[in-house]
Amino acid sequence: MKPALVVVSFGTSVPTARENIVAAEQVIRDCLPDADFFRAFTSPTIRRILQGRGETIFSLEETLRLIEQQGYTEVYVQPTHFLYGTEYDRMAATARSYRGRFHSLHFGDPLLSNQQDLERLASCIMQDYPVKDGEALVLFGHGTLHFANTTYPALQTVFHIRHREDILVGTAEGWPTLQDIREELKNGSYRSVHLVPVMLVNGDHVMNDLNGDGPDSWRSILESDGYKVTCTARGLGLVPAVQEMYRDHTESLLRGENHGI
């Protein structure tokens, strides 16, 4: 029987942002073309919203249960998540609970799982956004209360080591915060700020928390600080260099070189 390939994402309810997930999924699928493909989303809220629109997408647990019922014996699960955070821990626990039900079950690493991944992402960003006089490039990550949030300040360190002091990394729900970014901006001679999300999709966080018209968005707050603010509201799923990272992680999964569960 063919193996089963599950690509699991947090998900998005923004139709235009889905293309980022689909692009990442396709890169992963290309690594195992003979497998049967299954999509899973980890966010209950997003699954509920999509269900209300007539689209059913299962959780990882529901997907593994379905795969078991259909008789698959070899299963590969590759997340599109960025960090070893809370969502990843939950997925790994779910996968562990199903491991004895298949002949083999392999579980992949997140996008940013080691120092090399950080350096590759930093190189991609620096190439896409070269230095501009008087402008700071502010990266907007999701953030987490999980200790894996240290990935964001680690990414900041890579930029500083590479002499890109104009690049500042902040998070919506972790550290560094927007207030930390504002303090850093005050210490520079910046006249403008370019906002760029460091997320797989340009979904609700990007549309509202980063680039929204409300007074609490990052764009509105930084404009009130006197900066000219622009925003490139794209997800990373469509970026070729990031797709290549997903491909490499999936190939490592197939070779059994992932950290596993």
N, C-alpha and C positions, 0 to 999 in steps of 0.2 A: 504494500500500500504506500501511496505517496506520503511524505512527511507533511506536517501541518506547520505553517508559518504564521505566527501571531505578531502583528505590529501594534503595539499599545501606546496610545498618546493620552495626554490629559484631555484633549478635545477642545473644540470651539463651537460656539453657537452662531458665529459671524460667518455667513456664507462665503464672503470674499476671502476670508482668512483660511478656509478649508484647503485651498490649493497648496498651501505650505505643507500641510500634513500629507496630502496626496502625493506631493513631489517627494517627500522623505520616504513615504511608503514604497513608492515605485523604485527608488534606489535600492532599498532593502530587498524588495521582491526580486530585483534583477540578480541578486547574489544567490538566490535559490529558486531558479525559474521552474523547477519541476515540482515545487511544493504547492499545496493548496493554501490560499491566502485567507486570513481572518483579520478583521479590524476590531480593536477594542478601545474604549475610552474609559479613563479612570474617574472622571468627574461625574458624580451622581446628578449634580445640578444641570450640567450640559446634556447628559443623556435624557433627563426629564424634559428639558426644553425641546430637544430634537424629537422626542416621542410625541410631544404635543403638536409638532409639525408633521407627524406621520412617518418619521424615520426612526427605526429601531437600531441602536448600536449597543452591543452588550458590554458589560464590565469584563475585566480579565477573568474573574471567577466564573461568570456565566459562559464565557467563551471556552474556557478549559473544560467545563462540564459538557458543553455541546460537542467538543472535539472528542472527549472520552466516549460519549454516547454514540458517536459516529464511527468509532472503532480505530481511531488513529493510535499508533504506537510510538511514533517519533515526532517530537514537538520542539519547535524553536520559537522562543519569545524574545523579540527585540524591542525594547522601549525607545521612544523618541525623546524621553524626558532629559533635561539638561544635567541634573545633579543626583548625587546619592542622598536625596532628601526624604521627607516624610512619605511622599507618594511612592518613591522608589522602594522604600522599606516595606510598605504595604504590598506592593506588587511582588516583591521577593518572597514575603511571607505566604502570599497566595500560591505562588509557584511551588514553594516548598511543600505546601499541604497537598499538592496534586502530584508530586514527583513519583510516588510509589504506584500511581495508577497507570503509568506509561512505561514502555520499555526504556525510553530515554526522554528527558525534558531538559532543555538547555535554555538558560536565561541570560540575556545580554547586559552589557554595561551601559550607563548613561553617556550622553555626548561628551561631557566634561568629566572624565574619569581619571585623568592623570596629568602630569605636568606637560607632556607633549601635546595633549589636547588643548590646554590653555594657550600654549605658544602658537599652535596652529590657528586657533580662533583669533588671537591677537594679531597675527600676521595678516589674516584675511581682512580684519577691520582696518588696520593701518594702511593696507593697500587700497581699499575702497574709499577711505577718507583721509587723504593726505593733509598735512599741516596747512592751515590757512591763517594768515596774519590777523591777530586780534580775535580769533574764534576758538571757543572751547567745544570739544566734542564730548557730549554727556551721554553715556550709555545707561539704558534703563532696563534693569533686570527685575525678575519677579521677587526674588528674596524668599527666605524661609526662616522660621525659628529653629529649625534643625541645625546642628553644628556644621552641616554641609554648606551652610551659608558662607563659610570662610572661602569658598570658591571665588566669590566676587572680589573681596580684597586681594586674593591671590592673583586674579586677573589684572587688578589695578597695579599690582607690583610688577607684573610682566611689562606693562606699558611704560612704567617709570624706568625700569632697567633698560628699556629700549629707547629711552630719551623722548618719549611722547608724553611729556607732562601736561599737554593740552587735552589729554583724554582722561575723563573722570568717570568712574563707575559707581552708579547708585542703584538702589532697589526700592520697589514699591512696598514690600512687606518684610524687609530685613535690614541689614546694615552693610554698607553706608546708606544713610537716609538722604532725602532731598535737602534737609537742613545741613547735613555734612557737605553736600555738594555746593550749597550756597556759600558756606564759609570758605571753601576752597576757591570758588570763583572770585570772592572778594580779595583773595591774596594775589590774584593775577591781574593782568591788564587787559581783560577781555571786554570786547564791545558787543560780541554776539555769541550765541549758543546754538549749536546744532544738536538736536535730540535724536537719538537712534535707539530703538529697542533691541535688546539682546534676548530675544524670545523666539521660539519656533514659529509662532503665528502672530500676526498683527490683529489680535482680537480685542476683547472688551477693555483690557488693561491699557492697551495702546490707544484705542479710540477715545477713552474717557479719562483715565488717570494720567496718561502722558500728554495727549494732544487734544483733550476735550476743550470745549468752550467755557466750561464752568470755572468758577474762581479758584477751585482747589486743584486743578490740573497742574502738572509741572510746567507746561507752556505758559499758562496764565500767571503763575507765581513768578516765574523767571522774567516774564515781560513786565510784571509790576516792579521787579528789581531794576528795571531799566535796560535790560538786554534786548537786542533784536534776536528773535527766536525763530528758527526753522526746524522742521521735523521731517525726517525720512521714515514714514510709518510703514515699513516693510518687515515681514517676518524673515527669519533666517532659513526657513525650509526651502526657499527658492534660490538661495545663494549656492553656486556650484561648489565652492570650497567647503561649505558646511555639509553639502550632500556627500562629498568625498569622505568626510569624517564619518558619516553614518555608514557609508559603504565599508570603510575599513573596520569599524566596530562589528559590523555584521559578519565580515569575513573572519574576524577573530573569533566570533561566536561559533561559526561553522567549524573552525579548526580546534575548538575547545580551549582557546586561550583566554577566554573571558574569566572574570573573577568567580562567576558561578553563584550558586545558591546553596 
